[in-house]
């Protein structure tokens, strides 16, 4: 299977977690787009969806799936999203698509977080994928210096503004041996909105798509 076929297979597998009448949280990205396509086939089963990005919301609405705000939904029974990397502890790097802050809010607001990936994104140690950090523009220069002190090489994501009106620094070359510690350290830097490490609140279920089928962790 090619990578897109693997994404479709894992998206199909994630449908099993959906319970009738539930409010569902969904993230953002190419695997989530595949999931939304599959979700449209059983949309009558769900009550509504809380979306982590404007792009996901547009796709959901185009499928005639009701989108509501987190304020309206309250606690979310289940949140389904993809990731850029995952380790065996289901700790993730997310944010390649730029929706990391809203994704982290929805993950924190959910009772169960299901993450869908293909096998190319399953790693022994996080950090090969650059760590996205959403930051307030005025703080970008001083934050870049702080991130260099942590051993990273921050690069401004050119011509990109998040749905929250902020910018993203993609940090290369980080040696992420203690994901929880690093997540806390970066989030404590003034000017950081949040970073793309999902280690404090990892996934509860990880679905990995490969040529051999779907592995569940």
MDTraj code that builds the backbone (N, CA, C; nanometers):
import mdtraj as md
import numpy as np

residues = "UNK UNK UNK UNK UNK UNK UNK UNK UNK UNK UNK UNK UNK UNK UNK UNK UNK UNK UNK UNK UNK UNK UNK UNK UNK UNK UNK UNK UNK UNK UNK UNK UNK UNK UNK UNK UNK UNK UNK UNK UNK UNK UNK UNK UNK UNK UNK UNK UNK UNK UNK UNK UNK UNK UNK UNK UNK UNK UNK UNK UNK UNK UNK UNK UNK UNK UNK UNK UNK UNK UNK UNK UNK UNK UNK UNK UNK UNK UNK UNK UNK UNK UNK UNK UNK UNK UNK UNK UNK UNK UNK UNK UNK UNK UNK UNK UNK UNK UNK UNK UNK UNK UNK UNK UNK UNK UNK UNK UNK UNK UNK UNK UNK UNK UNK UNK UNK UNK UNK UNK UNK UNK UNK UNK UNK UNK UNK UNK UNK UNK UNK UNK UNK UNK UNK UNK UNK UNK UNK UNK UNK UNK UNK UNK UNK UNK UNK UNK UNK UNK UNK UNK UNK UNK UNK UNK UNK UNK UNK UNK UNK UNK UNK UNK UNK UNK UNK UNK UNK UNK UNK UNK UNK UNK UNK UNK UNK UNK UNK UNK UNK UNK UNK UNK UNK UNK UNK UNK UNK UNK UNK UNK UNK UNK UNK UNK UNK UNK UNK UNK UNK UNK UNK UNK UNK UNK UNK UNK UNK UNK UNK UNK UNK UNK UNK UNK UNK".split()
xyz = np.array([
    [0.0835, -0.1208, 0.0000],
    [0.0000, 0.0000, 0.0000],
    [0.0863, 0.1249, 0.0000],
    [0.0407, 0.2281, -0.0697],
    [0.1100, 0.3559, -0.0584],
    [0.0613, 0.4285, 0.0669],
    [0.1221, 0.5432, 0.0944],
    [0.0918, 0.6129, 0.2194],
    [-0.0538, 0.6578, 0.2274],
    [-0.1084, 0.7040, 0.1165],
    [-0.2477, 0.7483, 0.1176],
    [-0.3424, 0.6315, 0.1450],
    [-0.3140, 0.5166, 0.0884],
    [-0.3973, 0.3981, 0.1131],
    [-0.3911, 0.3570, 0.2601],
    [-0.2738, 0.3709, 0.3207],
    [-0.2602, 0.3401, 0.4632],
    [-0.3433, 0.4376, 0.5480],
    [-0.3452, 0.5639, 0.5077],
    [-0.4243, 0.6635, 0.5807],
    [-0.5737, 0.6315, 0.5717],
    [-0.6182, 0.5900, 0.4565],
    [-0.7597, 0.5549, 0.4398],
    [-0.7944, 0.4348, 0.5270],
    [-0.7075, 0.3342, 0.5316],
    [-0.7329, 0.2144, 0.6112],
    [-0.7409, 0.2463, 0.7602],
    [-0.6486, 0.3304, 0.8083],
    [-0.6496, 0.3620, 0.9515],
    [-0.7678, 0.4524, 0.9857],
    [-0.8094, 0.5354, 0.8912],
    [-0.9284, 0.6187, 0.9121],
    [-1.0531, 0.5325, 0.9237],
    [-1.0612, 0.4298, 0.8408],
    [-1.1740, 0.3365, 0.8482],
    [-1.1763, 0.2656, 0.9836],
    [-1.0590, 0.2272, 1.0300],
    [-1.0483, 0.1564, 1.1580],
    [-1.0949, 0.2440, 1.2746],
    [-1.0666, 0.3727, 1.2663],
    [-1.1024, 0.4644, 1.3753],
    [-1.2531, 0.4810, 1.3920],
    [-1.3284, 0.4482, 1.2885],
    [-1.4747, 0.4608, 1.2972],
    [-1.5336, 0.3721, 1.4059],
    [-1.4635, 0.2646, 1.4407],
    [-1.5174, 0.1704, 1.5391],
    [-1.5309, 0.2328, 1.6784],
    [-1.4597, 0.3415, 1.7014],
    [-1.4635, 0.4042, 1.8334],
    [-1.5846, 0.4960, 1.8520],
    [-1.6561, 0.5225, 1.7453],
    [-1.7667, 0.6180, 1.7508],
    [-1.8928, 0.5507, 1.8037],
    [-1.9517, 0.6120, 1.9055],
    [-2.0749, 0.5610, 1.9638],
    [-2.1932, 0.6450, 1.9170],
    [-2.3077, 0.5819, 1.9058],
    [-2.4277, 0.6497, 1.8563],
    [-2.4638, 0.7691, 1.9458],
    [-2.4948, 0.8808, 1.8798],
    [-2.5406, 0.9997, 1.9506],
    [-2.4330, 1.0811, 2.0176],
    [-2.3060, 1.0476, 1.9936],
    [-2.1980, 1.1169, 2.0637],
    [-2.1614, 1.2484, 1.9950],
    [-2.0980, 1.3354, 2.0718],
    [-2.0302, 1.4519, 2.0166],
    [-1.8837, 1.4128, 2.0004],
    [-1.8337, 1.4300, 1.8808],
    [-1.7007, 1.3826, 1.8452],
    [-1.6061, 1.5004, 1.8247],
    [-1.4839, 1.4889, 1.8747],
    [-1.3807, 1.5861, 1.8435],
    [-1.2931, 1.5342, 1.7312],
    [-1.2587, 1.6191, 1.6364],
    [-1.1666, 1.5794, 1.5297],
    [-1.0561, 1.6831, 1.5156],
    [-0.9404, 1.6369, 1.4750],
    [-0.8249, 1.7232, 1.4603],
    [-0.8133, 1.7826, 1.3222],
    [-0.6910, 1.7779, 1.2683],
    [-0.6657, 1.8408, 1.1397],
    [-0.5524, 1.7671, 1.0705],
    [-0.5460, 1.7783, 0.9382],
    [-0.4381, 1.7164, 0.8627],
    [-0.4891, 1.6174, 0.7605],
    [-0.3971, 1.5586, 0.6857],
    [-0.4348, 1.4722, 0.5740],
    [-0.5026, 1.3432, 0.6196],
    [-0.4563, 1.2850, 0.7301],
    [-0.5211, 1.1632, 0.7793],
    [-0.6603, 1.1941, 0.8322],
    [-0.6754, 1.3084, 0.8972],
    [-0.8071, 1.3503, 0.9446],
    [-0.9001, 1.3773, 0.8269],
    [-0.8469, 1.4323, 0.7191],
    [-0.9304, 1.4532, 0.5992],
    [-0.9849, 1.3190, 0.5488],
    [-0.9001, 1.2162, 0.5500],
    [-0.9463, 1.0822, 0.5134],
    [-1.0527, 1.0334, 0.6105],
    [-1.0327, 1.0623, 0.7382],
    [-1.1294, 1.0205, 0.8397],
    [-1.2641, 1.0892, 0.8190],
    [-1.2614, 1.2191, 0.7881],
    [-1.3863, 1.2922, 0.7656],
    [-1.4616, 1.2341, 0.6460],
    [-1.3880, 1.1943, 0.5434],
    [-1.4514, 1.1296, 0.4278],
    [-1.5235, 1.0018, 0.4715],
    [-1.4587, 0.9236, 0.5575],
    [-1.5213, 0.8012, 0.6072],
    [-1.6372, 0.8327, 0.7013],
    [-1.6195, 0.9359, 0.7826],
    [-1.7223, 0.9755, 0.8790],
    [-1.8519, 1.0159, 0.8095],
    [-1.8386, 1.0743, 0.6915],
    [-1.9579, 1.1200, 0.6192],
    [-2.0518, 1.0048, 0.5857],
    [-1.9975, 0.8826, 0.5815],
    [-2.0792, 0.7653, 0.5496],
    [-2.1683, 0.7238, 0.6662],
    [-2.1298, 0.7647, 0.7884],
    [-2.2078, 0.7266, 0.9067],
    [-2.2479, 0.8503, 0.9878],
    [-2.2600, 0.9649, 0.9199],
    [-2.2838, 1.0901, 0.9907],
    [-2.4131, 1.0907, 1.0711],
    [-2.5109, 1.0101, 1.0319],
    [-2.6366, 1.0054, 1.1064],
    [-2.6180, 0.9447, 1.2450],
    [-2.5043, 0.8778, 1.2658],
    [-2.4775, 0.8118, 1.3943],
    [-2.4337, 0.9101, 1.5013],
    [-2.3759, 1.0237, 1.4598],
    [-2.3221, 1.1187, 1.5571],
    [-2.4129, 1.2406, 1.5712],
    [-2.4000, 1.3084, 1.6855],
    [-2.4797, 1.4279, 1.7098],
    [-2.4150, 1.5512, 1.6469],
    [-2.2854, 1.5681, 1.6689],
    [-2.2139, 1.6855, 1.6174],
    [-2.0643, 1.6631, 1.6318],
    [-1.9871, 1.7533, 1.5728],
    [-1.8408, 1.7458, 1.5779],
    [-1.7838, 1.8788, 1.6261],
    [-1.6836, 1.8712, 1.7125],
    [-1.6018, 1.9866, 1.7487],
    [-1.4715, 1.9746, 1.6710],
    [-1.4370, 2.0769, 1.5958],
    [-1.3234, 2.0711, 1.5046],
    [-1.2050, 2.1533, 1.5558],
    [-1.0838, 2.1034, 1.5271],
    [-0.9617, 2.1701, 1.5726],
    [-0.9076, 2.2731, 1.4752],
    [-0.9672, 2.2855, 1.3559],
    [-0.9153, 2.3833, 1.2598],
    [-1.0250, 2.4326, 1.1677],
    [-1.0004, 2.5484, 1.1112],
    [-1.0958, 2.6045, 1.0159],
    [-1.1065, 2.5157, 0.8921],
    [-0.9941, 2.4578, 0.8498],
    [-0.9968, 2.3729, 0.7302],
    [-1.0788, 2.2463, 0.7542],
    [-1.0638, 2.1851, 0.8715],
    [-1.1450, 2.0677, 0.9036],
    [-1.2926, 2.1042, 0.9122],
    [-1.3211, 2.2196, 0.9708],
    [-1.4601, 2.2644, 0.9817],
    [-1.5237, 2.2798, 0.8438],
    [-1.4498, 2.3386, 0.7513],
    [-1.5025, 2.3570, 0.6155],
    [-1.5326, 2.2237, 0.5494],
    [-1.4433, 2.1263, 0.5669],
    [-1.4652, 1.9949, 0.5077],
    [-1.5852, 1.9260, 0.5716],
    [-1.5973, 1.9359, 0.7029],
    [-1.7114, 1.8766, 0.7728],
    [-1.8433, 1.9370, 0.7251],
    [-1.8452, 2.0683, 0.7153],
    [-1.9672, 2.1378, 0.6719],
    [-2.0035, 2.0987, 0.5290],
    [-1.9004, 2.0800, 0.4446],
    [-1.9262, 2.0396, 0.3062],
    [-1.9889, 1.9004, 0.2979],
    [-1.9698, 1.8204, 0.4045],
    [-2.0280, 1.6863, 0.4114],
    [-2.1611, 1.6871, 0.4875],
    [-2.2105, 1.8078, 0.5171],
    [-2.3356, 1.8237, 0.5921],
    [-2.3286, 1.7600, 0.7309],
    [-2.2129, 1.7733, 0.7937],
    [-2.1931, 1.7283, 0.9311],
    [-2.1952, 1.8512, 1.0217],
    [-2.2755, 1.8460, 1.1257],
    [-2.2925, 1.9627, 1.2130],
    [-2.1667, 1.9880, 1.2956],
    [-2.1198, 2.1104, 1.2925],
    [-2.0012, 2.1519, 1.3677],
    [-2.0443, 2.2464, 1.4798],
    [-2.0006, 2.2186, 1.6012],
    [-2.0324, 2.3039, 1.7152],
    [-1.9032, 2.3456, 1.7851],
    [-1.9128, 2.4448, 1.8714],
    [-1.7963, 2.4935, 1.9445],
    [-1.7699, 2.4069, 2.0673],
    [-1.6484, 2.4146, 2.1175],
    [-1.6143, 2.3428, 2.2398],
    [-1.6964, 2.3959, 2.3574],
    [-1.7213, 2.5250, 2.3576],
    [-1.8028, 2.5843, 2.4639],
    [-1.9421, 2.5201, 2.4675],
    [-1.9966, 2.4961, 2.3493],
    [-2.1282, 2.4337, 2.3403],
    [-2.1228, 2.2857, 2.3771],
    [-2.0148, 2.2198, 2.3401],
    [-2.0048, 2.0749, 2.3620],
    [-1.9721, 2.0395, 2.5060],
    [-1.8861, 2.1204, 2.5707],
    [-1.8358, 2.0830, 2.7022],
    [-1.7332, 1.9711, 2.6888],
    [-1.7383, 1.8754, 2.7790],
    [-1.6450, 1.7622, 2.7743],
    [-1.6740, 1.6760, 2.6518],
    [-1.5670, 1.6320, 2.5819],
    [-1.5807, 1.5523, 2.4603],
    [-1.5538, 1.4047, 2.4935],
    [-1.6457, 1.3150, 2.4603],
    [-1.6237, 1.1733, 2.4908],
    [-1.5034, 1.1148, 2.4177],
    [-1.4876, 1.1519, 2.2909],
    [-1.3778, 1.0951, 2.2132],
    [-1.3236, 1.1971, 2.1137],
    [-1.1923, 1.1999, 2.1025],
    [-1.1232, 1.2902, 2.0106],
    [-1.0363, 1.2055, 1.9184],
    [-1.0479, 1.2258, 1.7882],
    [-0.9740, 1.1477, 1.6894],
    [-0.8882, 1.2400, 1.6041],
    [-0.7594, 1.2089, 1.5949],
    [-0.6655, 1.2961, 1.5242],
    [-0.5492, 1.2128, 1.4717],
    [-0.4658, 1.2756, 1.3918],
    [-0.3433, 1.2142, 1.3437],
    [-0.2238, 1.2679, 1.4204],
    [-0.1044, 1.2392, 1.3705],
    [0.0187, 1.2902, 1.4324],
    [0.1299, 1.2895, 1.3294],
    [0.2319, 1.3688, 1.3555],
    [0.3507, 1.3699, 1.2697],
    [0.4523, 1.2660, 1.3149],
    [0.4515, 1.2357, 1.4456],
    [0.5343, 1.1287, 1.5013],
    [0.4664, 1.0739, 1.6261],
    [0.4903, 0.9461, 1.6538],
    [0.4497, 0.8866, 1.7812],
    [0.5553, 0.7865, 1.8257],
    [0.5783, 0.7805, 1.9568],
    [0.6644, 0.6755, 2.0116],
    [0.5769, 0.5660, 2.0730],
    [0.6391, 0.4661, 2.1321],
    [0.5644, 0.3521, 2.1860],
    [0.4826, 0.3883, 2.3094],
    [0.5121, 0.5018, 2.3717],
    [0.4347, 0.5486, 2.4873],
    [0.3141, 0.6324, 2.4444],
    [0.2941, 0.6417, 2.3135],
    [0.1834, 0.7190, 2.2545],
    [0.1994, 0.8688, 2.2792],
    [0.3237, 0.9106, 2.3063],
    [0.3580, 1.0521, 2.3102],
    [0.3824, 1.0971, 2.1665],
    [0.3386, 1.2179, 2.1345],
    [0.3311, 1.2593, 1.9952],
    [0.4042, 1.3898, 1.9684],
    [0.4396, 1.4106, 1.8410],
    [0.4658, 1.5439, 1.7868],
    [0.3543, 1.5728, 1.6873],
    [0.2901, 1.6882, 1.7068],
    [0.1821, 1.7307, 1.6194],
    [0.2035, 1.8772, 1.5813],
    [0.1347, 1.9204, 1.4773],
    [0.1432, 2.0606, 1.4399],
    [0.2011, 2.0868, 1.3033],
    [0.2259, 1.9801, 1.2271],
    [0.2757, 2.0015, 1.0920],
    [0.1808, 2.0835, 1.0066],
    [0.0530, 2.0717, 1.0377],
    [-0.0475, 2.1504, 0.9660],
    [-0.0782, 2.2833, 1.0316],
    [-0.0224, 2.3070, 1.1497],
    [-0.0362, 2.4363, 1.2157],
    [-0.1506, 2.4504, 1.3133],
    [-0.2247, 2.3415, 1.3404],
    [-0.3417, 2.3509, 1.4282],
    [-0.3137, 2.2979, 1.5688],
    [-0.1875, 2.2970, 1.6097],
    [-0.1485, 2.2298, 1.7335],
    [-0.2168, 2.2825, 1.8587],
    [-0.2404, 2.4143, 1.8666],
    [-0.2986, 2.4690, 1.9890],
    [-0.4415, 2.4208, 2.0081],
    [-0.5223, 2.4318, 1.9064],
    [-0.6611, 2.3856, 1.9184],
    [-0.6662, 2.2338, 1.9319],
    [-0.5748, 2.1645, 1.8668],
    [-0.5685, 2.0191, 1.8820],
    [-0.5364, 1.9816, 2.0263],
    [-0.4439, 2.0542, 2.0869],
    [-0.4071, 2.0242, 2.2255],
    [-0.5222, 2.0548, 2.3208],
    [-0.5949, 2.1602, 2.2935],
    [-0.7116, 2.1939, 2.3756],
    [-0.8170, 2.0835, 2.3673],
    [-0.8432, 2.0344, 2.2460],
    [-0.9427, 1.9288, 2.2299],
    [-0.8953, 1.7980, 2.2930],
    [-0.7670, 1.7673, 2.2792],
    [-0.7140, 1.6460, 2.3423],
    [-0.7307, 1.6530, 2.4942],
    [-0.7016, 1.7694, 2.5501],
    [-0.7135, 1.7877, 2.6949],
    [-0.8591, 1.7829, 2.7403],
    [-0.9502, 1.8176, 2.6499],
    [-1.0930, 1.8226, 2.6828],
    [-1.1645, 1.6905, 2.6559],
    [-1.0910, 1.5894, 2.6146],
    [-1.1538, 1.4632, 2.5753],
    [-1.1304, 1.3543, 2.6796],
    [-1.2278, 1.2628, 2.6880],
    [-1.2143, 1.1472, 2.7759],
    [-1.1230, 1.0415, 2.7128],
    [-1.1261, 1.0335, 2.5815],
    [-1.0453, 0.9339, 2.5109],
    [-0.9891, 0.9945, 2.3835],
    [-0.8602, 0.9818, 2.3643],
    [-0.7897, 1.0385, 2.2501],
    [-0.7361, 0.9239, 2.1653],
    [-0.7900, 0.9123, 2.0435],
    [-0.7469, 0.8094, 1.9497],
    [-0.6610, 0.8744, 1.8418],
    [-0.5408, 0.8240, 1.8247],
    [-0.4486, 0.8798, 1.7257],
    [-0.4279, 0.7806, 1.6115],
    [-0.4354, 0.8302, 1.4888],
    [-0.4200, 0.7485, 1.3676],
    [-0.2908, 0.7877, 1.2963],
    [-0.2049, 0.6896, 1.2685],
    [-0.0833, 0.7179, 1.1922],
    [-0.0556, 0.6029, 1.0953],
    [0.0305, 0.6297, 0.9966],
    [0.0858, 0.5194, 0.9189],
    [0.2226, 0.4855, 0.9776],
    [0.2759, 0.3707, 0.9412],
    [0.3961, 0.3198, 1.0074],
    [0.5204, 0.4057, 0.9889],
    [0.5211, 0.4948, 0.8906],
    [0.6367, 0.5834, 0.8726],
    [0.6499, 0.6845, 0.9856],
    [0.5429, 0.7024, 1.0622],
    [0.5417, 0.8030, 1.1682],
    [0.5626, 0.7427, 1.3067],
    [0.5825, 0.6114, 1.3121],
    [0.6071, 0.5446, 1.4397],
    [0.7569, 0.5365, 1.4612],
    [0.8060, 0.5998, 1.5683],
    [0.9502, 0.6160, 1.5881],
    [0.9924, 0.5683, 1.7269],
    [1.1195, 0.5361, 1.7406],
    [1.1721, 0.4958, 1.8714],
    [1.1957, 0.6170, 1.9607],
    [1.2278, 0.7316, 1.8992],
    [1.2501, 0.8552, 1.9754],
    [1.1960, 0.9732, 1.8955],
    [1.1217, 1.0593, 1.9616],
    [1.0663, 1.1771, 1.8959],
    [1.1747, 1.2772, 1.8594],
    [1.1529, 1.3503, 1.7491],
    [1.2413, 1.4613, 1.7178],
    [1.2955, 1.4658, 1.5764],
    [1.2803, 1.3589, 1.5007],
    [1.3220, 1.3671, 1.3600],
    [1.2350, 1.4669, 1.2857],
    [1.1055, 1.4685, 1.3207],
    [1.0161, 1.5709, 1.2656],
    [1.0358, 1.6989, 1.3457],
    [1.0565, 1.8133, 1.2798],
    [1.0773, 1.9393, 1.3531],
    [0.9600, 1.9708, 1.4450],
    [0.9900, 2.0147, 1.5661],
    [0.8862, 2.0433, 1.6646],
    [0.8215, 2.1797, 1.6380],
    [0.6919, 2.1838, 1.6050],
    [0.6254, 2.3120, 1.5828],
    [0.5936, 2.3807, 1.7164],
    [0.6135, 2.5091, 1.7195],
    [0.5781, 2.5888, 1.8375],
    [0.5010, 2.7114, 1.7908],
    [0.3792, 2.7265, 1.8409],
    [0.3013, 2.8461, 1.8089],
    [0.3422, 2.9570, 1.9050],
    [0.3807, 3.0710, 1.8500],
    [0.4312, 3.1805, 1.9332],
    [0.3668, 3.3126, 1.8929],
    [0.3665, 3.4043, 1.9872],
    [0.3229, 3.5404, 1.9599],
    [0.4348, 3.6121, 1.8848],
    [0.4015, 3.6800, 1.7785],
    [0.5002, 3.7357, 1.6855],
    [0.6054, 3.8212, 1.7557],
    [0.5633, 3.9076, 1.8476],
    [0.6561, 4.0016, 1.9116],
    [0.7660, 3.9291, 1.9894],
    [0.7403, 3.8042, 2.0279],
    [0.8374, 3.7296, 2.1085],
    [0.9259, 3.6378, 2.0260],
    [0.9084, 3.6354, 1.8955],
    [0.9738, 3.5333, 1.8137],
    [1.1269, 3.5372, 1.8214],
    [1.1862, 3.6545, 1.8204],
    [1.3329, 3.6639, 1.8203],
    [1.3932, 3.6142, 1.9506],
    [1.3360, 3.6581, 2.0634],
    [1.3905, 3.6162, 2.1926],
    [1.3637, 3.4678, 2.2167],
    [1.2498, 3.4197, 2.1673],
    [1.2205, 3.2769, 2.1819],
    [1.3156, 3.1922, 2.0980],
    [1.3505, 3.2410, 1.9811],
    [1.4454, 3.1676, 1.8964],
    [1.5779, 3.1472, 1.9701],
    [1.6241, 3.2505, 2.0411],
    [1.7484, 3.2390, 2.1177],
    [1.7350, 3.1352, 2.2289],
    [1.6205, 3.1352, 2.2972],
    [1.5985, 3.0384, 2.4044],
    [1.5938, 2.8952, 2.3502],
    [1.5351, 2.8800, 2.2342],
    [1.5243, 2.7463, 2.1748],
    [1.6594, 2.6959, 2.1267],
    [1.7453, 2.7864, 2.0852],
    [1.8822, 2.7490, 2.0493],
    [1.9557, 2.6967, 2.1731],
    [1.9304, 2.7604, 2.2894],
    [1.9915, 2.7149, 2.4148],
    [1.9498, 2.5726, 2.4493],
    [1.8287, 2.5345, 2.4052],
    [1.7794, 2.3983, 2.4309],
    [1.8346, 2.2977, 2.3304],
    [1.9178, 2.3464, 2.2364],
    [1.9814, 2.2583, 2.1404],
    [1.9115, 2.2512, 2.0060],
    [1.8073, 2.3322, 1.9883],
    [1.7307, 2.3285, 1.8644],
    [1.7749, 2.4329, 1.7633],
    [1.7248, 2.4175, 1.6431],
    [1.7472, 2.5155, 1.5365],
    [1.6106, 2.5640, 1.4887],
    [1.5636, 2.6769, 1.5446],
    [1.4304, 2.7258, 1.5095],
    [1.4264, 2.7918, 1.3722],
    [1.3218, 2.7599, 1.2966],
    [1.3017, 2.8167, 1.1633],
    [1.1594, 2.8710, 1.1562],
    [1.1470, 2.9960, 1.1168],
    [1.0143, 3.0546, 1.1003],
    [0.9409, 2.9871, 0.9856],
    [0.8168, 2.9456, 1.0096],
    [0.7351, 2.8896, 0.9023],
    [0.6870, 3.0058, 0.8157],
    [0.7421, 3.0148, 0.6965],
    [0.7195, 3.1296, 0.6091],
    [0.5747, 3.1366, 0.5596],
    [0.5240, 3.2578, 0.5543],
    [0.3920, 3.2870, 0.4962],
    [0.2820, 3.2019, 0.5585],
    [0.2916, 3.1846, 0.6901],
    [0.1904, 3.1037, 0.7589],
    [0.1443, 3.1746, 0.8862],
    [0.0137, 3.1858, 0.9009],
    [-0.0477, 3.2388, 1.0220],
    [-0.1480, 3.1350, 1.0707],
    [-0.1454, 3.1055, 1.2001],
    [-0.2366, 3.0057, 1.2552],
    [-0.3803, 3.0606, 1.2586],
    [-0.4745, 2.9712, 1.2834],
    [-0.6145, 3.0125, 1.2983],
    [-0.6325, 3.1078, 1.4149],
    [-0.5339, 3.1107, 1.5057],
    [-0.5390, 3.2007, 1.6217],
    [-0.4675, 3.3326, 1.5961],
    [-0.4123, 3.3512, 1.4753],
    [-0.3458, 3.4757, 1.4397],
    [-0.2006, 3.4846, 1.4813],
    [-0.1382, 3.3701, 1.5097],
    [0.0009, 3.3690, 1.5533],
    [0.0918, 3.3061, 1.4478],
    [0.2220, 3.3016, 1.4779],
    [0.3185, 3.2418, 1.3869],
    [0.3699, 3.1106, 1.4460],
    [0.4435, 3.0344, 1.3634],
    [0.4993, 2.9070, 1.4087],
    [0.6490, 2.9037, 1.3840],
    [0.7210, 2.8615, 1.4867],
    [0.8623, 2.8282, 1.4728],
    [0.8733, 2.6764, 1.4689],
    [0.9359, 2.6235, 1.3644],
    [0.9616, 2.4799, 1.3556],
    [1.1048, 2.4565, 1.4032],
    [1.1171, 2.3765, 1.5097],
    [1.2485, 2.3599, 1.5732],
    [1.3098, 2.2255, 1.5329],
    [1.4203, 2.2350, 1.4601],
    [1.4923, 2.1176, 1.4118],
    [1.5996, 2.0766, 1.5123],
    [1.6437, 1.9522, 1.5004],
    [1.7624, 1.8996, 1.5704],
    [1.7474, 1.8868, 1.7216],
    [1.6252, 1.8824, 1.7730],
    [1.6077, 1.8631, 1.9161],
    [1.6297, 1.7170, 1.9529],
    [1.7006, 1.6958, 2.0619],
    [1.7229, 1.5611, 2.1145],
    [1.6181, 1.5377, 2.2235],
    [1.5063, 1.4774, 2.1859],
    [1.3925, 1.4690, 2.2783],
    [1.3973, 1.3353, 2.3526],
    [1.4736, 1.3341, 2.4610],
    [1.4850, 1.2135, 2.5438],
    [1.3846, 1.2146, 2.6580],
    [1.3391, 1.3346, 2.6969],
    [1.2401, 1.3479, 2.8046],
    [1.1266, 1.4380, 2.7553],
    [1.0316, 1.3811, 2.6817],
    [0.9278, 1.4629, 2.6179],
    [0.8448, 1.5460, 2.7150],
    [0.8067, 1.4890, 2.8295],
    [0.7235, 1.5635, 2.9251],
    [0.8002, 1.6835, 2.9796],
    [0.9243, 1.6618, 3.0169],
    [1.0079, 1.7704, 3.0700],
    [1.0258, 1.8809, 2.9671],
    [1.0521, 1.8431, 2.8411],
    [1.0721, 1.9429, 2.7366],
    [0.9430, 2.0176, 2.7059],
    [0.8317, 1.9468, 2.7032],
    [0.7032, 2.0130, 2.6784],
    [0.6771, 2.1210, 2.7829],
    [0.7012, 2.0883, 2.9088],
    [0.6810, 2.1852, 3.0167],
    [0.7779, 2.3024, 3.0046],
    [0.9035, 2.2737, 2.9757],
    [1.0057, 2.3791, 2.9675],
    [0.9734, 2.4804, 2.8588],
    [0.9346, 2.4306, 2.7411],
    [0.9043, 2.5211, 2.6300],
    [0.7776, 2.6012, 2.6579],
    [0.6770, 2.5354, 2.7134],
    [0.5518, 2.6062, 2.7412],
    [0.5682, 2.7144, 2.8472],
    [0.6723, 2.7035, 2.9293],
    [0.6968, 2.8044, 3.0332],
    [0.7677, 2.9287, 2.9807],
    [0.8128, 2.9274, 2.8551],
    [0.8801, 3.0436, 2.7982],
    [0.7758, 3.1504, 2.7617],
    [0.7903, 3.2717, 2.8111],
    [0.6938, 3.3777, 2.7786],
    [0.6874, 3.4033, 2.6279],
    [0.5665, 3.4078, 2.5747],
    [0.5474, 3.4283, 2.4318],
    [0.5097, 3.3014, 2.3583],
    [0.5301, 3.1854, 2.4231],
    [0.4875, 3.0578, 2.3648],
    [0.3388, 3.0382, 2.3916],
    [0.2628, 3.0115, 2.2864],
    [0.1221, 2.9763, 2.3042],
    [0.1133, 2.8301, 2.3450],
    [0.1703, 2.7431, 2.2663],
    [0.1919, 2.6033, 2.3039],
    [0.2882, 2.5400, 2.2045],
    [0.3397, 2.4228, 2.2409],
    [0.4284, 2.3508, 2.1491],
    [0.3649, 2.2187, 2.1090],
    [0.4197, 2.1573, 2.0048],
    [0.3593, 2.0402, 1.9439],
    [0.3911, 1.9081, 2.0093],
    [0.4510, 1.9084, 2.1280],
    [0.4683, 1.7849, 2.2039],
    [0.3399, 1.7517, 2.2778],
    [0.2872, 1.6329, 2.2524],
    [0.1700, 1.5837, 2.3242],
    [0.2181, 1.4679, 2.4121],
    [0.2860, 1.5044, 2.5209],
    [0.3446, 1.4046, 2.6113],
    [0.2778, 1.4077, 2.7481],
    [0.2457, 1.5271, 2.7967],
    [0.1720, 1.5388, 2.9226],
    [0.0347, 1.4744, 2.9072],
    [-0.0284, 1.4999, 2.7915],
    [-0.1547, 1.4354, 2.7578],
    [-0.1318, 1.3592, 2.6259],
    [-0.0832, 1.2329, 2.6372],
    [-0.0597, 1.1538, 2.5164],
    [-0.1894, 1.0935, 2.4646],
    [-0.1806, 1.0191, 2.3568],
    [-0.2966, 0.9463, 2.3064],
    [-0.3300, 0.8312, 2.4008],
    [-0.4561, 0.7951, 2.4063],
    [-0.4983, 0.6766, 2.4813],
    [-0.4886, 0.5514, 2.3945],
    [-0.5212, 0.5671, 2.2665],
    [-0.5170, 0.4560, 2.1716],
    [-0.4408, 0.5017, 2.0479],
    [-0.3477, 0.4189, 2.0030],
    [-0.2705, 0.4488, 1.8831],
    [-0.2985, 0.3419, 1.7788],
    [-0.3443, 0.3853, 1.6613],
    [-0.3697, 0.2954, 1.5493],
    [-0.2609, 0.3176, 1.4450],
    [-0.1879, 0.2120, 1.4108],
    [-0.0765, 0.2218, 1.3174],
    [-0.1089, 0.1387, 1.1934],
    [-0.1117, 0.2045, 1.0797],
    [-0.1435, 0.1374, 0.9540],
    [-0.0150, 0.0999, 0.8804],
    [-0.0069, -0.0251, 0.8367],
    [0.1096, -0.0715, 0.7605],
    [0.0625, -0.1725, 0.6569],
    [0.1552, -0.2236, 0.5810],
    [0.1221, -0.3256, 0.4812],
    [0.0637, -0.4514, 0.5452],
    [0.0943, -0.4724, 0.6728],
    [0.0460, -0.5908, 0.7433],
    [-0.0947, -0.5729, 0.7998],
    [-0.1458, -0.4474, 0.7954],
    [-0.2779, -0.4219, 0.8519],
    [-0.2719, -0.3118, 0.9567],
    [-0.3631, -0.3154, 1.0540],
    [-0.3717, -0.2144, 1.1595],
    [-0.3238, -0.2725, 1.2912],
    [-0.2243, -0.2096, 1.3489],
    [-0.1776, -0.2466, 1.4832],
    [-0.2348, -0.1464, 1.5828],
    [-0.2811, -0.1968, 1.6964],
    [-0.3383, -0.1112, 1.8002],
    [-0.2499, -0.1159, 1.9241],
    [-0.2186, 0.0027, 1.9741],
    [-0.1412, 0.0131, 2.0978],
    [-0.2253, 0.0899, 2.2006],
])
top = md.Topology()
chain = top.add_chain()
for i, resn in enumerate(residues, 1):
    res = top.add_residue(resn, chain, resSeq=i)
    for name in ("N", "CA", "C"):
        top.add_atom(name, md.element.get_by_symbol(name[0]), res)
traj = md.Trajectory(xyz[None], top)
